[in-house]
Amino acid sequence: MNLFVASLNYDTTAESLEKLFSQYGKVSSTKIIWDKVTNQSKGYGFVEMANDDEGRAAIAALEGSEFEGRTLQVRESQPKPKSNNGRDRNDRNRNNDRGSYNNRNSRSNNYSNDDTPASIRKRPRRPRIKMDE
């Protein structure tokens, strides 16, 4: 069972988290999430328990408990939602449609030339007047 652990102290290590959860059963893995830019803990992580019953026991015991000066939030982790409106990242560039000049009509406003509203119809340019210096 994969558990989500929030409100961790920023100095908490994966080893101390594993030690805390190992009181309730076998811990398969622990992972603390780090910010790539600041290289600091984001204050949450994941613990994978070998057994679902042990995971539920850990949730019941540790939810709302204090650990290293912070009140823990422990719950079963949810699968990561898909991004880009349900499309995978690799689907984004299918058909080479990146909004380039050649593909601008593929995402047009769906008006034919006859029923284009006057507000967005292109107006003819006025001729430039050259002034003598």
Number of C-alpha atoms within 10 A of each C-alpha: 16 21 20 17 23 19 18 23 17 15 11 16 15 17 12 14 21 19 12 14 22 15 12 18 16 15 22 14 15 19 17 20 14 15 10 9 6 8 9 12 18 17 17 20 21 21 24 21 24 15 14 14 13 19 24 18 14 21 20 13 13 20 15 14 13 13 16 12 10 14 16 19 17 24 19 17 14 9 7 6 8 10 9 10 7 9 10 10 11 7 10 12 10 9 8 9 14 12 12 9 8 9 13 11 11 10 9 9 8 10 9 9 8 6 9 13 10 8 7 7 10 8 8 6 6 6 6 6 6 6 5 4 3
